[in-house]
Amino acid sequence: MVSVFTDCPHREKLGWLEQLHLMGNSVGYNYDAAPLFKKALQDMKNSQLANGLIPAIAPEYVKFEWGGDMFRDSPEWGSSGILLPWYLYQWYGDKQAMVDYYPMMQRYMDYLAAKAENHILPQGLGDWYDLGTKPPGVSQLTPMGVTGTAIYYHDLKLLEKMATLLGKKADAINYAKLAVEVRKSFNNKFFDSKTGQYATGSQAANAMAVYMGLVEDKYKSAVIDNLVNDIRDRKNSLTAGDIGYRYVLRALEDAGKSDVIFDMNSRSDVPGYGMQIAKGATALTESWAALPTVSNNHFMLGHLMEWLYSGVGGIRQAENSIAFNHIKIEPELVGNLTSANVSFNSPYGEISSEWKRTDKEFTLEINIPVNTKADVYFPALPETVIVEEHNSTFTDAGVENGKAKVSIDSGYYKFNLKRK
């Protein structure tokens, strides 16, 4: 993270753009990423081609010729030009990037719309470095068109929101209409309603369809079940690559399946973080198996960091929250974890979450900054009573998805869940 989000600082030293949005939240919990995001957006604007394409690398110091334009024109990479202005607003409350880079976003959307074949985008690298039977590289388990079109749909939905915020109603309507058509084409081409699977049923395909909102409500639980079953059937191992894995984590966490995330990341006998450590890695590696033939100092597979904060620590934003003005504290008690302690320096101040558990008791200490509010969700433990040790005011908000919920204002709280 010097000037650009750098993949393999020992070799290419290039700003491959997919890292900005895939790793943006992981970085955001640890650093004030806004200045670097803004700098990256200017790099993208400077690198954008006359036809509207945002190339996969910005600044575009080099053009990779191998495989034609596959390394240059990949929607999962160029979409950082759409997603970063939204992240700057969502995380920091900064609308200026939407204003400054709206023309760039429009031109890129026009490019993708012109390139699409019946609203499907088959170009690019797909779920790069997924775990297939061949050496890692271009997507093996997920057909081309799935990841590119899913992120194209995601772009359109976010651009609709940004156009609305900027008062560009006609644009918002047009993006919304196009999104409907893309969703329809995506489901017609890739979804099998009988099996509840997208394309080949890969982890990346099902997870991205769920996270991006491409799945119809009546099929959503079936697709999530298929995602979980694929992981469990592989003895809790992952297959998704650079693009897909972040959305596997997002889809599972959103569905209340953090136990699956824990199980698939707590072993060293299959490719993943544990294997990287077992092989002696001291930095993230380019391949899940830490292959000696490829980079072993790489930025791209660090997606789990986001879950350590949002899932294990439980610090999230409530729906429609901006810059963490409405916080959601929902720690996940998974596996053999007995405690967690995370903190995040939000625009309003430090948010912290520290929990401990024993067989009989669960303790949660949280700090909510001034001028914000929070909803706190407690793990589903049988026959427990919630006690706040400092007698701070909180509102019992009932039960949601099987978890007790309370609403609080800013301040320090120490909650105890004790068996009756």
LINFEN-V556140 format. One record per run of one state. SS is the DSSP state (~ for helix, > for strand, _ for the rest). FROM is the first residue (numbers start at 1). LEN is the number of residues. If there is no record, write none. Layout:
# LINFEN-V556140
SS:FROM:LEN  SS:FROM:LEN
This chain:
# LINFEN-V556140
_:1:6  >:7:1  _:8:6  >:14:1  _:15:1  >:16:1  _:17:1  ~:18:5  _:23:1  ~:24:5  _:29:5  ~:34:14  _:48:9  >:57:1  _:58:17  ~:75:4  _:79:1  ~:80:13  _:93:3  ~:96:5  _:101:1  ~:102:14  _:116:1  >:117:1  _:118:2  >:120:1  _:121:25  ~:146:20  _:166:3  ~:169:22  >:191:2  _:193:4  >:197:2  _:199:4  ~:203:9  _:212:5  ~:217:17  _:234:10  ~:244:11  _:255:3  ~:258:7  _:265:8  ~:273:6  _:279:25  ~:304:9  _:313:2  >:315:3  _:318:8  >:326:4  _:330:9  >:339:8  _:347:2  >:349:9  _:358:3  >:361:18  _:379:5  >:384:5  _:389:6  >:395:6  _:401:2  >:403:17  _:420:1
